[in-house]
């Protein structure tokens, strides 16, 4: 069986360094808000190109804290509207509603699966305060018109960068494009911890200071609480692990691009829709606008294709089977209809793509895919 993702094998590459780091943390007797976290935050901010990086408990909290900080700064208030892609993972929506803000769902494009930036302006009202761009599956969601719209309407641009760490737009890294960015270091991410972890990056000094305080019970100084905060701190162990793995991130992303190129050039089954890198002027293996966190294909008979691949020893996953507005958690949004979003969620299938997947395994997957029989082709929206 070709597994979708072998975390044990991925982390085995760095096991000696990870074990050494773990021993250092244990021997230090210091497990929160220490030197390991400081070092990782400094190195992450330098890598992304922002003035600040604040380690937090997980990716969801990173987003929650950004919105909460803007509320504390008086930039947002209860009931304000946040434009967000309709096909994102539910965590993006949860962060908005958890702060009593109103998500305004907007369709993605059928090519990139990212937010259709051409639809944003017509969704803006007097209550709109921000646009959340989700760099879905590892591909940057950005263009120059987005910045112009943000300036015109005085909007904040918040990046959900849970899947695209290392991606670039015009030589500027995702996570430094907008006003603030949220990162997830869930173990399966391109930069994955050995547990839950996350971070916020920004070059806004005030925002960074408030996010840090909010994540520590609302306190900048022990036992003095300026805000009604929460407990969401990056622990020393995960910070130490992430600092080690950050050194290898670019190398691993380059290998992901190489595997993606092999997939794109090798899959010849006309019934399968391949992912579409937006910048087609650059070779896939050289295109830094995509980190290929996931290699997502589409097929109208997705479930049968998945069964076929499983029967041939290939594990796949679906990212994601149900859009947020159709979840029971959001009954108030169930009446909304997004045809492109529905099509994406009913057809997408993620193939194995990770730093320990071999080229030989990719070639085998391609062979199996090309042998899949279908009597129809995709009808685009």
N, C-alpha and C positions, 0 to 999 in steps of 0.2 A: 504494500500500500504506500503510495506517495502521500504523505500527510500534508495538510494544508499549511501547517506551521509547526515546526519542532523547536519549541523554546529551550528544551534541555540541550539540544545540539547547538543552538545559537549561543547560549551562554557558556557552553563548554569551551568555546574558543578563547574565552577570557577568564577561565575558572581560577587560575593561579592569582591573577591580579584582583579578582573579586574576593577570593578567600583572604588575601593579604589585607585588603581594605576592610573587610568585615572584622578581622582580628584587631585592626587598629582602632576601629570604633568601639569594640567590646573592651579593649584594654584601656581606652581613654576614660571610660565611665561617663561619657557625655553623649547623649542620644538625641537631643533636640536643640535647634538654634545654636549650632556650634561651627567650628572651622570647616567641616566638610560641606555643610550647607553654604557657607559664605564662599568657599572656593568654587563650588558648582555654579552658584548664582553669578559670580563674576565671570566665569568662563562661558556660561550660556549667553549672558548679555553681550560679551565680546564676539561670540560666534554669530549671533543674530544681528548685531549692529545697533543695539539700543543702549540707553543709559542705565536701564534697570532690568533686572530679572528677579522675581520674587517667587521662591519655591512654596508650593502649597500642597494640600493633601491629594488632589486628583484633578483631572481635567474639567469635570463639572464644576467643582468649587472655583477653579480659575475663572470660568465664565461668570459664575454667580457673584464672585467678589468684584469683578470689573464693573458690573451693573450696580452693585451695592455701593461701590466707591463713588460712582458718578452721581448716585442719589445723595450721598453724604456731601458731595461737592455742590449740590444744588443744580446740577446740570440736567438731571432727570427726576421725575416724580411719578407717583402711583398713577397708572392709567396711560402713561405715555406709550407711544407706538414704536416698535422696533421691527424693521424690515428684515426678513430672514428667509432663506430658501425653504420651500415646502418639502423637499426631499431629504433634508438633513437627518442625522441621527437625533433621536428624541432629546438627548442631553442638551442640545443647543436651545430647544424650546423650553425645557425645564428651567434653565438658568434665567430665562426671561420671565416666565410666569411666577417663579419663586420670589421674584422681586416685585410682584404685582404690576408688571409691565405687560403690554399687549403685543403679542406676536402678530405681525402682518405677513402672512405666508405668500411667497412669490414663486412662480414656476422657474425651474432651471432650463437650460438649453438641452436639447436632446443629444447634442454632440458631446459636450464636455461634462454634463451632469451637474455643473456648477450653476449658481444663481445667474439668471439671465439679466445682465446689467442694463440692458436696453429697456427693461420693464420697470426699473426702480422709480424713475421720476414721476410716473403717473400714479404711483402708490403713496406719494408723499402728501401728508396733511399738516395742519398746524401742530398736531401732537407728535409728529415723527421726530425722534431724537437720535436715532442711530440706524446704521445698516450693518448687519452681521454678514460677513463674507466667510463662507466655509470652503476651505481648500480641500474639497472632497476627493477622496481616494489618492491624494498626494499631488493634485494639479492646482497650481495657483489660480485663484479667482480674482482677477484684477485687470483694469485698464485705466488709461489716463482720464477718461470721461467720469469715472467713479470719483476721483479726487475733485474734479470740477463740480460735480453735483453736490458733494459733501460741503464744499466751500460756499456754493450758491445758497444752500438751505441750512447752513450751520449745523451739519450733522456729524456725529462721531462715526468713525469706521472701526468696527471691532472685528478682529480676525479670530475665527475658530481654526486654530492651526494644529489641531489634534493629530492630523494625518500627513502633514506636509513639511515637517521640520527639515531644513536643508534646501527646500525649493527656493528659486529666485525669480524675480521679475526685474528685467533691466539691471541685473547685477546687484539688486537689493533683495535681501532674504525675506521670505514670508515670516511674519512675526515682527517686522520692522516697517511694514508698508502702511499700516493704519495707525490709529491712536493708541490702541492697546491690543494685545493678543493673548489668547489662552492656549496652553499646551497641555496635552495629556501624555504621560509616560507610562501608560498601561503596558504590561509586559509585551503585548503583541505589536506595539508601535515601532516605527523605524528606530527611535531611541526609546527603548523599553526598560523600565525598572524591573526589580524582582518583587514587585508588589504594586500598590497604587501610589501614584505620585503625579504632580502637575506643576505648572508654573505660569506666571503672568509676566509678559515683557512689555515695556513702554519706555518712552523717553520723557514722559511727564512726571516731574519730581513729586508733585502733590499726589497724583494718582497712585504712584508706587508706594508712597509713605502711608496712604490710607489703606490700600490693599494689604500691606504688611501688618498694619495694626488690626484691621478687621479679621484677618486670619489668626490672630493671636488674642482672641477674646475681646477685640476692640481696644487693645492696650498697646501703647507705645512704651510705657514704663510700667514695670510690674506692680500690680495691685491698683493701678490708676487706669480706669476704663473710660475712654472718650466716646466710644461707640458701643452699640449693642452688637458685638461681634460674634464670631463663631470660632471653633477650634479646627483649623485646617493648615497644619504645618508640615512641611517636607522634613522627614526625619533624617538623621545623620547617616544611617545605613544606606537608604535609597539614594541620598545625595552623593555618597561615596561611589556607589555602583554606577550612577549616571555619569559622573565625572570621568570615570574610566571609559565607558562606552561612547561618550561624546567624541573622544579622540578618533574613533573608527567610523563615525557616522558618514562622512563624505565617501569613504572607501566603499562602505556597504551600499550607499545610495547609487554609486556608479555601477556596482554590480547589478543592482535592481534594474537600472536603465538598460544594461546589456541584455538581461533576460527578457525584458519587455520588448526590445528590438527583435529578438529571436522569435518571440510569440507573434509579433505584428507581421513579420516577414514570412513566417511559416504557416500560419493558419489560412487555409484557402477554401474553407467551407462557406459557400455563399449564404447559407442560412444563419450564419453567426455574425453579429455586429460587433466589430472590434472597438476598443477605446480609441478616442480621437485626440491625440495631442494637439492642442490649439496652435502652437507655433510649429508649423510644418516646414519652415525654412531651415530648421536645424535638425540634424540627424537625431533620432530618438536617444541614442546612447550619449549624446552631447547636450541634449536639451535639459537644462537645469530648472525649467519651469515645472517639471514633474518629477516627483521622487518615487512614484509607483509603490506607494504603500499597499495598494491593492491593484490587481490586474482584473478589471471587470468587463466581461463580455455580456452581450444580450442575445436572447433567443425567445421567440414567442412560445416555444414549448419548453420553457426553462426547466420545469420539474422533471420531464422525461430525459432531458439532456443531463441533468444532475444524476439521475438514477443510472443512466448509461455510463457516465464517468465513474461512478462508485463501483459499478459492476466490473470495470476495467482497472480497479485498484487506484483510483484517483480521488482524493478527498477535496471537496469544494465547499464553499460557504455562500450564504446569500446576505449581501449588505445593501439594502435591508428589506425584509419581506413585507413590512407594513409601514406606510408613511405615518408621521406623527398625527396628522389630522384625522386618521382613521383608528387611532388607538382609543381604547376605553378610557384611558386617563384624561383624554380631551374630548369628552362628549359634546362640549360646546362648539367644537370645530368639525364634528363628524359630517355636518351638512355641506361643508365646502367641497368643491370638486376641482381637481387639478389633473387634467387629462395626461399631460406629459409626465407628471410625477407618478401617476397611477401606472403608466406604461413602464416607466423605469423600474418601479418596485415589483412589478409582476414579471419582468423579463431578465433582470440582472443576475449574474452568477460570477462569483469571484474564483479565479483559478489560483493554484499555488504560485506564489512568487515571494521569495525571501532570500536572505543572504547565504543560506546553507543548501538551497536547492541547486542541483547540478544542471549544467547545460544538457546533459544526456537525458535527465528526467524531463526537462522542458521539451526536448525533441520527441520523447515518447508521448507526452500529453498532446502535442501538436498532431502526431500521427493518429491518435485515438479520436481527436476532434474532427480531423479531416475525413474520417471514416463514418462519422455520424450521418445517418440518412435523414433527410427531411424533404418533404414534397412541396414546400412553400418557402417564400422569402419574406423578410421583414417588410411590413407596410409602415412607413414613417408617419408620425403625427403631422 
